[in-house]
Amino acid sequence: MNEQDRQKMKDANKRASEMNLSLLGELENLLNENKKLEEENKKWREYYEFGSNLYKRSQGNQGRGTLNT
């Protein structure tokens, strides 16, 4: 392998390494965003379940006019 081929391989390796670092950074950003969305989803799920349970209780007590909380 001559010097020109070695230099081309070094340059290609450097570009690949830079691209990998960039992709790893993007992956980290996406994982952080996913974590935030999972936390937000958990809050909304809990809110929905609370409201759903409250609604079910109110339907069961419709004739009595009271809520069992």
N, CA, C and O atoms as a MOPAC input file, in Angstrom:
PM7 MOZYME 1SCF
protein

 N      0.86500 1    -1.17400 1     0.00000 1
 C      0.00000 1     0.00000 1     0.00000 1
 C      0.90800 1     1.23300 1     0.00000 1
 O      1.82700 1     1.35400 1     0.81100 1
 N      0.62700 1     2.12400 1    -0.91500 1
 C      1.48500 1     3.31700 1    -0.99300 1
 C      0.99300 1     4.41500 1    -0.04600 1
 O     -0.06300 1     4.28900 1     0.57400 1
 N      1.75600 1     5.46400 1     0.05000 1
 C      1.47200 1     6.55800 1     0.98000 1
 C      0.14500 1     7.25000 1     0.65500 1
 O     -0.59000 1     7.64400 1     1.56000 1
 N     -0.15100 1     7.39200 1    -0.60800 1
 C     -1.40500 1     8.04000 1    -1.00300 1
 C     -2.60700 1     7.21400 1    -0.53600 1
 O     -3.58700 1     7.77800 1    -0.04900 1
 N     -2.54400 1     5.90300 1    -0.67800 1
 C     -3.63500 1     5.03500 1    -0.21900 1
 C     -3.77700 1     5.09600 1     1.29800 1
 O     -4.89300 1     5.12200 1     1.81800 1
 N     -2.65800 1     5.12000 1     2.00500 1
 C     -2.70400 1     5.22400 1     3.47200 1
 C     -3.36900 1     6.52100 1     3.91200 1
 O     -4.17400 1     6.53900 1     4.84300 1
 N     -3.01900 1     7.60700 1     3.22400 1
 C     -3.60300 1     8.90500 1     3.57500 1
 C     -5.10500 1     8.90200 1     3.31500 1
 O     -5.87500 1     9.43900 1     4.11200 1
 N     -5.52400 1     8.30100 1     2.20500 1
 C     -6.96100 1     8.20100 1     1.91200 1
 C     -7.67700 1     7.40000 1     2.99600 1
 O     -8.77300 1     7.76500 1     3.42200 1
 N     -7.06000 1     6.31500 1     3.43700 1
 C     -7.67600 1     5.50200 1     4.49400 1
 C     -7.73400 1     6.25600 1     5.81100 1
 O     -8.72200 1     6.15800 1     6.53800 1
 N     -6.67800 1     7.01200 1     6.12700 1
 C     -6.68000 1     7.81800 1     7.35800 1
 C     -7.79300 1     8.86200 1     7.30700 1
 O     -8.51100 1     9.07000 1     8.28500 1
 N     -7.92600 1     9.51800 1     6.14600 1
 C     -8.97200 1    10.53800 1     5.99600 1
 C    -10.36600 1     9.91900 1     6.11400 1
 O    -11.25100 1    10.48000 1     6.76100 1
 N    -10.54800 1     8.76500 1     5.48500 1
 C    -11.84700 1     8.08700 1     5.55700 1
 C    -12.14100 1     7.65800 1     6.99200 1
 O    -13.27800 1     7.76100 1     7.45300 1
 N    -11.12400 1     7.17900 1     7.69200 1
 C    -11.28500 1     6.76700 1     9.08600 1
 C    -11.64300 1     7.96900 1     9.95200 1
 O    -12.50400 1     7.87400 1    10.82700 1
 N    -10.98700 1     9.09100 1     9.71100 1
 C    -11.27600 1    10.30400 1    10.48300 1
 C    -12.71700 1    10.76300 1    10.24700 1
 O    -13.42100 1    11.11200 1    11.19500 1
 N    -13.15700 1    10.76300 1     8.98000 1
 C    -14.53700 1    11.17200 1     8.66400 1
 C    -15.54500 1    10.22200 1     9.31200 1
 O    -16.57200 1    10.65700 1     9.83200 1
 N    -15.24400 1     8.93300 1     9.27600 1
 C    -16.14800 1     7.95300 1     9.88300 1
 C    -16.22100 1     8.15400 1    11.39600 1
 O    -17.29300 1     8.05500 1    11.99200 1
 N    -15.08100 1     8.43500 1    12.00600 1
 C    -15.06000 1     8.66900 1    13.45800 1
 C    -15.85400 1     9.91800 1    13.82500 1
 O    -16.60600 1     9.92100 1    14.80000 1
 N    -15.68200 1    10.97500 1    13.03900 1
 C    -16.42800 1    12.21100 1    13.29300 1
 C    -17.92600 1    11.98600 1    13.12300 1
 O    -18.73000 1    12.50000 1    13.90000 1
 N    -18.29600 1    11.21800 1    12.10600 1
 C    -19.70400 1    10.92200 1    11.87900 1
 C    -20.25900 1    10.09000 1    13.03500 1
 O    -21.37700 1    10.33000 1    13.49000 1
 N    -19.49000 1     9.12200 1    13.50700 1
 C    -19.93400 1     8.29700 1    14.63300 1
 C    -20.14000 1     9.13900 1    15.88800 1
 O    -21.12100 1     8.95900 1    16.60900 1
 N    -19.20800 1    10.06100 1    16.14600 1
 C    -19.36300 1    10.93700 1    17.31100 1
 C    -20.60700 1    11.80000 1    17.18500 1
 O    -21.33200 1    12.01300 1    18.15700 1
 N    -20.84200 1    12.28800 1    15.98800 1
 C    -22.04000 1    13.09800 1    15.74900 1
 C    -23.30300 1    12.27600 1    15.97800 1
 O    -24.25200 1    12.74800 1    16.60300 1
 N    -23.31100 1    11.04900 1    15.47200 1
 C    -24.47200 1    10.17500 1    15.65300 1
 C    -24.67300 1     9.80400 1    17.11700 1
 O    -25.80900 1     9.71100 1    17.58300 1
 N    -23.58600 1     9.59500 1    17.83800 1
 C    -23.71000 1     9.30400 1    19.27000 1
 C    -24.30500 1    10.49100 1    20.02300 1
 O    -25.11800 1    10.31300 1    20.93000 1
 N    -23.89900 1    11.69600 1    19.64400 1
 C    -24.47200 1    12.89100 1    20.25600 1
 C    -25.95500 1    12.99600 1    19.98000 1
 O    -26.73900 1    13.31900 1    20.87200 1
 N    -26.34300 1    12.72200 1    18.74200 1
 C    -27.76300 1    12.75800 1    18.37900 1
 C    -28.54500 1    11.68500 1    19.12300 1
 O    -29.66400 1    11.92500 1    19.57400 1
 N    -27.95200 1    10.50300 1    19.24800 1
 C    -28.59300 1     9.42000 1    19.98800 1
 C    -28.81700 1     9.81900 1    21.44600 1
 O    -29.87800 1     9.55700 1    22.01300 1
 N    -27.82000 1    10.45000 1    22.04300 1
 C    -27.95100 1    10.89600 1    23.43100 1
 C    -29.08200 1    11.91100 1    23.56700 1
 O    -29.86100 1    11.86000 1    24.51900 1
 N    -29.16700 1    12.83700 1    22.60500 1
 C    -30.25300 1    13.82200 1    22.62900 1
 C    -31.61500 1    13.14700 1    22.51400 1
 O    -32.55600 1    13.50700 1    23.22100 1
 N    -31.71300 1    12.17100 1    21.62400 1
 C    -32.98700 1    11.46300 1    21.45600 1
 C    -33.35700 1    10.66200 1    22.69300 1
 O    -34.52800 1    10.60600 1    23.06600 1
 N    -32.37300 1    10.04000 1    23.33400 1
 C    -32.65600 1     9.29000 1    24.55900 1
 C    -33.13100 1    10.21900 1    25.67500 1
 O    -34.04000 1     9.87200 1    26.42900 1
 N    -32.52200 1    11.39100 1    25.78000 1
 C    -32.95600 1    12.36600 1    26.78700 1
 C    -34.37600 1    12.85200 1    26.50400 1
 O    -35.19000 1    12.98600 1    27.41800 1
 N    -34.66000 1    13.11400 1    25.24000 1
 C    -36.00800 1    13.55000 1    24.86300 1
 C    -37.02000 1    12.45300 1    25.13600 1
 O    -38.12300 1    12.72900 1    25.60900 1
 N    -36.65600 1    11.21000 1    24.84300 1
 C    -37.54300 1    10.08300 1    25.09800 1
 C    -37.83400 1     9.95300 1    26.59000 1
 O    -38.96900 1     9.68300 1    26.98200 1
 N    -36.81800 1    10.14300 1    27.41400 1
 C    -37.01000 1    10.05400 1    28.86300 1
 C    -37.99600 1    11.12000 1    29.33700 1
 O    -38.87100 1    10.84100 1    30.15600 1
 N    -37.85200 1    12.33600 1    28.82200 1
 C    -38.77900 1    13.41500 1    29.19100 1
 C    -40.20400 1    13.08300 1    28.76000 1
 O    -41.15700 1    13.31300 1    29.50500 1
 N    -40.33800 1    12.54200 1    27.55200 1
 C    -41.67700 1    12.18500 1    27.06300 1
 C    -42.29200 1    11.05200 1    27.86800 1
 O    -43.49800 1    11.05100 1    28.11600 1
 N    -41.47100 1    10.08100 1    28.28100 1
 C    -41.98900 1     8.99100 1    29.11900 1
 C    -42.47500 1     9.52200 1    30.46600 1
 O    -43.50600 1     9.07600 1    30.97000 1
 N    -41.73900 1    10.47200 1    31.05300 1
 C    -42.17100 1    11.06600 1    32.32200 1
 C    -43.47400 1    11.83800 1    32.14400 1
 O    -44.37200 1    11.74500 1    32.98100 1
 N    -43.57700 1    12.59900 1    31.05400 1
 C    -44.80800 1    13.34300 1    30.77800 1
 C    -45.97400 1    12.38100 1    30.54600 1
 O    -47.08000 1    12.62100 1    31.02900 1
 N    -45.73400 1    11.30500 1    29.81700 1
 C    -46.76300 1    10.30800 1    29.54900 1
 C    -47.23800 1     9.67400 1    30.84700 1
 O    -48.43400 1     9.43900 1    31.02100 1
 N    -46.32400 1     9.39900 1    31.75000 1
 C    -46.69100 1     8.80400 1    33.04400 1
 C    -47.61500 1     9.73600 1    33.82100 1
 O    -48.59800 1     9.29000 1    34.41300 1
 N    -47.29900 1    11.03300 1    33.82000 1
 C    -48.15200 1    12.00500 1    34.51300 1
 C    -49.55800 1    12.02500 1    33.92300 1
 O    -50.54400 1    12.03100 1    34.66000 1
 N    -49.65000 1    12.03500 1    32.57900 1
 C    -50.95800 1    12.06700 1    31.93100 1
 C    -51.72400 1    10.77500 1    32.15900 1
 O    -52.94500 1    10.79500 1    32.31600 1
 N    -51.01200 1     9.64800 1    32.17700 1
 C    -51.66800 1     8.36700 1    32.42000 1
 C    -52.27200 1     8.35600 1    33.82500 1
 O    -53.41100 1     7.93100 1    34.01400 1
 N    -51.50400 1     8.82500 1    34.80300 1
 C    -52.01600 1     8.88100 1    36.17500 1
 C    -53.20900 1     9.81600 1    36.27200 1
 O    -54.18800 1     9.51100 1    36.95400 1
 N    -53.13100 1    10.95300 1    35.59400 1
 C    -54.24000 1    11.91100 1    35.57800 1
 C    -55.48500 1    11.27200 1    34.96000 1
 O    -56.58800 1    11.40100 1    35.49100 1
 N    -55.29700 1    10.58000 1    33.82900 1
 C    -56.41700 1     9.91800 1    33.15900 1
 C    -57.03100 1     8.84400 1    34.04700 1
 O    -58.25300 1     8.75700 1    34.16900 1
 N    -56.18200 1     8.02500 1    34.66700 1
 C    -56.69800 1     6.94800 1    35.51300 1
 C    -57.45600 1     7.50200 1    36.71100 1
 O    -58.48100 1     6.94400 1    37.10400 1
 N    -56.97300 1     8.57800 1    37.29100 1
 C    -57.68000 1     9.19900 1    38.40400 1
 C    -59.05200 1     9.68500 1    37.95600 1
 O    -60.05800 1     9.42400 1    38.61600 1
 N    -59.08600 1    10.39700 1    36.82300 1
 C    -60.35800 1    10.89900 1    36.30700 1
 C    -61.30200 1     9.77500 1    35.92200 1
 O    -62.50900 1     9.86700 1    36.14300 1
 N    -60.75400 1     8.71600 1    35.34500 1
 C    -61.57300 1     7.57900 1    34.95300 1
 C    -62.18700 1     6.90500 1    36.17800 1
 O    -63.36900 1     6.56100 1    36.17700 1
 N    -61.38700 1     6.72000 1    37.21300 1
 C    -61.91000 1     6.11700 1    38.44600 1
 C    -62.95400 1     7.00700 1    39.10300 1
 O    -63.96500 1     6.52200 1    39.61200 1
 N    -62.70900 1     8.29100 1    39.08900 1
 C    -63.66500 1     9.22900 1    39.66200 1
 C    -64.98100 1     9.18100 1    38.89300 1
 O    -66.05800 1     9.20100 1    39.48900 1
 N    -64.88800 1     9.11600 1    37.56700 1
 C    -66.09500 1     9.03500 1    36.74800 1
 C    -66.86400 1     7.74400 1    37.03200 1
 O    -68.08700 1     7.75900 1    37.17200 1
 N    -66.14100 1     6.63900 1    37.11500 1
 C    -66.80500 1     5.35500 1    37.39800 1
 C    -67.52000 1     5.39200 1    38.74200 1
 O    -68.63900 1     4.89600 1    38.87500 1
 N    -66.86600 1     5.98400 1    39.73300 1
 C    -67.51400 1     6.08800 1    41.04800 1
 C    -68.75700 1     6.96000 1    40.98200 1
 O    -69.78200 1     6.64600 1    41.58700 1
 N    -68.65900 1     8.05400 1    40.24400 1
 C    -69.81100 1     8.96000 1    40.16600 1
 C    -70.96800 1     8.29000 1    39.43700 1
 O    -72.12700 1     8.55300 1    39.75900 1
 N    -70.68300 1     7.43400 1    38.46500 1
 C    -71.74100 1     6.72100 1    37.76000 1
 C    -72.40600 1     5.69600 1    38.67500 1
 O    -73.61100 1     5.46200 1    38.58400 1
 N    -71.62600 1     5.09700 1    39.54500 1
 C    -72.18000 1     4.12500 1    40.48800 1
 C    -73.04800 1     4.77500 1    41.53800 1
 O    -73.94200 1     4.13300 1    42.08800 1
 N    -72.79700 1     6.04800 1    41.82600 1
 C    -73.54600 1     6.76900 1    42.85400 1
 C    -74.53800 1     7.75900 1    42.25700 1
 O    -75.01200 1     8.65900 1    42.95100 1
 N    -74.84600 1     7.60200 1    41.00800 1
 C    -75.70900 1     8.55800 1    40.32000 1
 C    -77.07900 1     8.68600 1    40.99000 1
 O    -77.62800 1     9.78300 1    41.09000 1
 N    -77.60600 1     7.59400 1    41.43000 1
 C    -78.92200 1     7.63700 1    42.05700 1
 C    -78.88900 1     8.26000 1    43.43900 1
 O    -79.89800 1     8.80000 1    43.89300 1
 N    -77.75500 1     8.19700 1    44.11600 1
 C    -77.65400 1     8.73800 1    45.47300 1
 C    -77.23600 1    10.20700 1    45.49700 1
 O    -77.49400 1    10.92100 1    46.46600 1
 N    -76.58500 1    10.65000 1    44.41100 1
 C    -76.18100 1    12.05700 1    44.36400 1
 C    -74.96500 1    12.36800 1    45.19600 1
 O    -74.75800 1    13.52900 1    45.54900 1
 N    -74.12900 1    11.36200 1    45.53500 1
 C    -72.91000 1    11.61800 1    46.30400 1
 C    -71.74700 1    10.93500 1    45.61300 1
 O    -71.93500 1    10.04200 1    44.78700 1
 N    -70.55100 1    11.36100 1    45.95800 1
 C    -69.33800 1    10.74700 1    45.44000 1
 C    -68.60400 1    10.01500 1    46.57700 1
 O    -68.45300 1    10.54700 1    47.67600 1
 N    -68.16700 1     8.82700 1    46.29800 1
 C    -67.29800 1     8.12100 1    47.24100 1
 C    -65.85700 1     8.34400 1    46.80400 1
 O    -65.40000 1     7.70300 1    45.85800 1
 N    -65.13100 1     9.23600 1    47.47200 1
 C    -63.73700 1     9.51700 1    47.09200 1
 C    -62.78900 1     8.94700 1    48.08200 1
 O    -61.57600 1     9.08600 1    47.92600 1

